[in-house]
Amino acid sequence: FEVKIIEFATVGDSHQRNAHQHVLKVGFATEGSSLFLGATDESVCFESNGDYVHNKTRSKACFPFGNSQGTVIGVVLNLDPSSPNSNTISLFKDGVRLSQPQALPESLRGKALFPAITYKNVTTHVNFGTDILSPLPFKCRMLQDAAASDVVVTKPADGKCEVVFPVGLPDEGTFDRLDQFLEKNPKFTEISDRMILDWAEKSGVARQRGYGPNSRSSFDKPEKGFGIKEMDDDSVRRAILTIAPMQARSYVVMEVKGNLMEDERKALLSRWKDPMFKKIADVVVGEPTAEYKRRVQDMVLRDKQAKAEKAWEARKVEKARQKQIAQKKKEAEKARQKMLKLAKKKAEEAKKKAEEAAKKKAEDAKKKAEGENEGEAAEKKDEEMKEEGAKEEGAAKEEEKEEDEEEDEAQEEPEEPEEPMPKETLTPEEKKLCFRPSLVKDLAAVVLSTNFTKFTLPKKEEGFDEIRYEWAAGPKAEQYLKQWILDKKVNSRVEELKPSNWSREKLQSWQKVVAIWQKKQQDYKAASSKKMAERASRKAMREREAVKAAAVAAAKAKLEEKKEQDGQPDEKQAEAAAKQAEAAAKQAEAAEAARKKAEEEVEKENAEIEAEEEAEASFKTLDIFGAEDVLDVGGGLPLCKEFQPEDWTLMGLLFELNLLIHAFVHDVNDPERPGIHLNHLAFYYKKYFSKELRPKDFGVESLQQVVELVGDKILYLDEKEVLGTQLDGEFESYNVFPKLIELARRDRRLRADLGEESAILKLSAKTGKGGSYGPVRDGRGDSGKGAGRFVSQGLVQTGAKGGAKGAGFPGLAPRFRPYGGSGKGGGKFPRW
């Protein structure tokens, strides 16, 4: 057959990788093989770069071709057993041979081979007809002119093509089941977004997030991100769905969400109106078959083994690297020691030679002096030189021997045994798996939560010719889907939920009541402070009066003493003394009156103090839930008199969570949604109260711990982790909330006094300008820059360095706002 190049096209922007690359592959493939020639062992081809490709293995066969318009490429398949080039493929360009005959791979011999081309950015015309476009240097039949005995015509068994619509629940084996189906039915062509991505990857189209296993947000509708308009706006997908019904092929149309929704199923079915297509709904819902479970376990084990082998290879490489580093260090140390030894030896030899030379010189001088014969001296000198040479030779041999011994020692070092390749097995939990777990889900969370309540199973009335149930039969599959939706309602959030006026009115009513309680606490503290100040003032006045009375008495006594000493006074002296006595009497009378008044005040104050102490004692032993009025539980004491910022925080959060539970049930208006799942508590909290719910703000790690911290069995989680409450949503009075918080405060105080560390609250207070935890002590802030402390009823939690200006506490009613005072980071009394 022939392929004529009509034109070259450029798809995509110029900045796109491979945007201008033109690819043409011509060859043969078996029925049902991949459309990408040379990618598997079921096809073989010549590529325009001159490669001969089979099963991803390349070999150079000719010069590049297909780089000019109007070129005619001819492909010749020789299956003539009498020909010397039997079972070969040859390539021609404009009738001229480009390659020598290439051997047909063994995997393709004896099979029906279909002419095939794969192309990119090229427009081609394929000629199977009887008339050849570029005559060859020998006679050869075109495909359409082939003898009937040399060709095979394939047709559907019943004369119809099948279009299969898999229907399965998200994350319950949908795509794994599809792969199993395609393995058993290779004649089917998959139409899905997943396959479009696969085609793009094999075509070399760049994608922003790549094509790795975790490069997509969902399997059903992964984001495109090609930077090519026709790819990103689903034009390619729409074109495929338009063209596919014109081709007499069997298809499997994979849409996880679409195939579960009646309207979308009908829209897809409307594209396959031609009678040649048999439309089949393949329902894969329920308990999987034993065969599928084995397949899942095999895939899980294979993935687990691959992961273990990868880690093993990494450890092996790291071990070799560390060994190489250690060996280099050892060799460097050995070389250093050798150099030191050699230097030392040379120094010793030099010293020895110097000593010997000096000794010899002395001996020669002595012998000369003694008149020794010169011939005998020369002969003796030669003998000495021989002896010295023999010594040096012996030393060299000894050194070589030592080096050999060191090398032998290095070679004799035992090698560490190599870690064997791990052999993974399935855990008991993995053996119970029905579906393969995956980090990437079939549907995006938002898509699933907004559509799952509309999922239905297909019916023949929708236009299907046949409905197959692979796992559970019709009624069982329906029941399985119903239970699945019920379970999903429990653990899926309602994205489109909007808070009603009912919840807003309840919140506003609560805020007004809290404002009254806080005002009462403020008045009580102000009155207590005023009373203490007045008592202190009166005490100081009494002390001054006592001092004054003592001074008057002393003056009177001094006057009497002087009178006795002076004797009989004259008339003037007597008159002056009388006046002094009269003044002293008046002063004494006034002092006595002041003393009596002070005694009365002290008696009255003692009575007041005694009454206050009795009231305090009664408060400490108060039956909290027996109190009728939380603003006055006895002696004018409000129940919240000892509330600290963290107590108001916890009470606010307790009310909000209780309101949230009832508001959700009220607003969602669905009896099949019993409440809020713990995983979505923060989502709904923000939706209803427009603020974040962060565990770290409460000194804990999880939302479950927040519930336990606030609720104390009033709020609870059921076996499905759905948040529940023992309080009503409608209240005649909100008094139960301060009662619960006061009870919890006393319990924390008692446990803290017993040394229980967990009783200390660690609520954070976010500052305004300072950006750190501010100093707060019983509502008062320290002045200056020092580290802040959060003190509550004697429970101290050190804060961060910085000021308290603008500090606020999570969950407090809007009117509470402690604020900073003098100095950097100082804090005044909180305003209520």
Buried (B, 14 or more C-beta within 10 A) or exposed (E): BBBBBEEBEEBBEEEBEBBEEBBBBBBBBBEBBBEBBBBBBBBBBBBBBBBBBBEEEEEEBBEEBBEEEEBBBBBBBBEEEEEEBBBBBBBBBBBEBBBEBBBBBEBBEEBEBBBBBBBBBBEBEBBEEEEBBBEBEEEBEBBEEEEEEEEEEEEBEEEBBBBBBBBBBBBBBBBBBBEBBBEEEEEBBBBBBBBBBBBBEBBEBBBEEEBEEEBBBBBBBBBBBBBBEBBBEBEBBEEBBEEBBEEEBBBBBBBBBBBBBBEBBEEBBEBBEEEEBBBBBBBBBBEBEEEBBEBBBEBBBEBBBEEBBEEBEEEEEEEEEEEEEEEEEEEEEBEEEBEEEEEEEEEEEEEEEEEEEEEEEEBBEEBEEEEBEEEEEEEBEEEEEEEEEEEEEEEEEEBEEEEEEEEEEEEEEEEEEEEEEBEBEBEEEBEEBBBBEBEEBBBBEEBBBBBBBEBBBBEEEBBBBEBEBBBBEEEBBBEBBEEBBEEBBBBBBBEEBEBBEBBEEBBEEBBEBBBEBBBBBBBBBEEBEEBEEEBEEBBEEBEEBBEBBEEBBEBBEEBEEEBEEEEEEEEEEEEEBEEBBEBBEEBBEBBEEBBEEBEEBEEEBEEEEEEBEEBEEEBEEBEBEEBEEBBBBBBBBBBBBBBBBBBBBBBBBBBBBBBBBBBBBBBBEEEEBBBBBBEBBBBBBEBBBEEEBBBEBBBBEEBBEBBBBBBBEBBBBEEEBBBBBEBEBEBEEBBBBBBBBBEBBBEBBEBBEEEEEEBBBBBBBBBBEBEBBBBBBBBBBBBEBBBBBBBBBEBEBEBBBBBBBBBBBBBBBEEBBBBBBEBBBBBBBBEB
